């Protein structure tokens, strides 16, 4: 492992947090239009963590989670991961289809399609807005999302593998969701790869302050 890479400074983290906050605000509007109910996406945290904490960032539940992931290409590369438990995924399907809550009970074609299309709409809006609010002009191009259902630790370990090969810390932006004012057990993770971490660091002026750890 290359441990020469240094964390973002406090000043850089504040600039990054503002850019991600603006991206989440625009994604909230896209989500509200898609679901046709009041919706809110907020930045829960911008984190730099020891690499060995990666498998546990979504909690320690023994139950599998659902993941809709989008690969990023263009000015920044890496992944966006939309993570949620079965109950929240089924609620999303019922909401989109105007069915009573509890109607959806298993992951069939309709349920997976609802999750994937929601990821596509929210993720594209988030990335388009983020690209506009970063100091360099760039384009962020997401791939069509993929649906997986597995244990969080194994998937997150794979998602952060590229960062782990370049540094002894990981960087991620976490967003949280509300619908009709109620918090949801959904998480949106922005996970840039190692080259994109370097580019983000170059976009913002550093300072002599100690690195911020979230």
N, C-alpha and C positions, 0 to 999 in steps of 0.2 A: 504494500500500500504506500502511496506517496503522501507523506504527511507534511509536505512543504507548503501546501495551500493554506491560506489563513482565512478565518471567518470574515464576514462582512463587518464593518465597523458600525457603531451606533448610528452615526450620521447616514450611512448608506442604508441601513435597515429602516430608518424613518422615511427616507425617500421611497424605498420599495413598498413599504406599507401603504403610503398614500396612493401609489399607482394601483396596487391591488384593491384598495378600498374603492376607488373610482370604477374599476372593472366590475367589482361585485355589485355596485349600485346599478350599473347598466344591465347586468345580468338579472337583477331583481325585476326590472321592468319587463324584460323578455319572458321571464318565468310567469309573471302575473298575467301577461297577455295570453300565454300558452294555456295556463290552467284556469284562467278566467275567475280567479279569486285573489284577494290581497296576499301578496307574497313578498318575502324579504330574504335577501342573501347578504350576510355580513362577514367581514373578515374576522375570524376568531383569533388568529395569531399568525405572525410571520416568525418562523422558528429556525434556529440553528441548534442542532442536537448532536450528541455523540452518535456515531454510526451504529452502535449496538442497540440504540433505542428505536431504530426504524421499525422492527416488527411489532412494537407495541403502541404505535401512535394512535391507533383506532380503538384502543381498549384491550381488555384481556378476556373477552367472551370466548367460550369454547364453541359457540355456534358459528356455522359458516356465514359469511356476509356476501352480498351481491356487489359486483363491481362492473361499472361501465367505464371502460378506459378509451381514451383518445390519444393517439400519438401526435406530437406536434412537429411540424417541419417549418422551414422558412427562417426568419431572423433569429428565433430561439427554437431549440429542439428539446424533446423530453416527453413527458406524459401529463395528461390530466386524468384524474381518477374520481369518479362519482361513486361513492360507497354508501350502502344502506342495508338495513336488515330486511328480512322477508316481509315483516308486517308493514313497514313503510313502503316497500315496493308495491305490495298489493293495494295499499291505500291510494297510492298514486294512480294505479290502473282504474280503481273504482271512481276516483275523482274525474279522470279524463273521460271515462265512458258514462258518467252520470249514473253510476250504479250505487246502491246502498253500500256503505262500508261493511266489509266482511264478505262481499260477493266473491272476489278473487281469492283463491286458496292455494293455487299451485302455479309454477312457472311454465306456462304454455306459450304459444306463439304470440298471442295478443298481449300478455303481460310483459314479455321480453321486448316486444315492439314499443310498448308504451314507455318503458324505461329507457330504451335506446333513443327514441325520438326526443324525449325530454332532455337527455344528456346532450344530444346534438344541438338543440336550440339554446340551452343554457350555456353550454361550453363554448359554442361559436360566438355568442354575444360577449361572454367574459373575455375571450381572447382578442376579439376585435377591439373592445374597449381598452384592454390592457395595452395593446399595440399603440393606440392613439395617445396614451398617457405616459409612455416611456419617453425619455429624452431623445432617443434616436428613432428616426423613421424606419420602421420595419414592418414586415407582414408575418403574421402567425397563421399557419395553415393546419387545421386539425384533420386527422383522418376520420373516416366513419367509425363510430364507436363500436366496441365489442363487448358482449355481455359474458361475464363469468360469475360463478358462485363457488366460493372456496373459503378456506380459512385465511384470515387477514394476514397473519404473520408471514406465510409463504409468499403471498402475492406482493406484499410491501417489500420484502427482502429482495425480490427480483426487481421491483420498480426502482430501488435505490442502488442497485449494483453498480451502475455506471459512476455515480457520485462516490461510492465507496472505493473505487479503484483510483480515484484522483485525490482524495482527502480523507481526513479522519473525522469529518463531521458531515451532516446532511442539512440541506436547506429545503424548506417547503413552505407554501402558503396554504392555510386552511380556511375554508369558508363554512359557515353554518346556515341553516335554513329555518324559516318560519312560514307557515301558511295560516291565514286568518289569526295571526298573533300567537299561534301555538308553535313551540319549538318542535322540530322533527329530528329524528335520528338519521339524518343524511349528512354526509361530509363531501366536500369538493376539495381535492388536493391538486395543487399545481407543483409538479416535480420536474424542474429543468435538469438536463444532463450536465456533465462536467464542463464541456465547452461553453454552454449557455450560462453557467454560473460565472465563468470568467468574463463573458461579455457583459452580463449584468453588473459585475463589479466595476468594469471600465466605464459604464454609463454614468455612474454617480461619483462625486468626489469623496474621497476617504477623509478621515481625520485621525487624530492621535488618540481618540477615545478608545477604550477597551471594547472588544467585540461584544455585540448584544446577543444574548442567548434565549430570548423569547420570554 
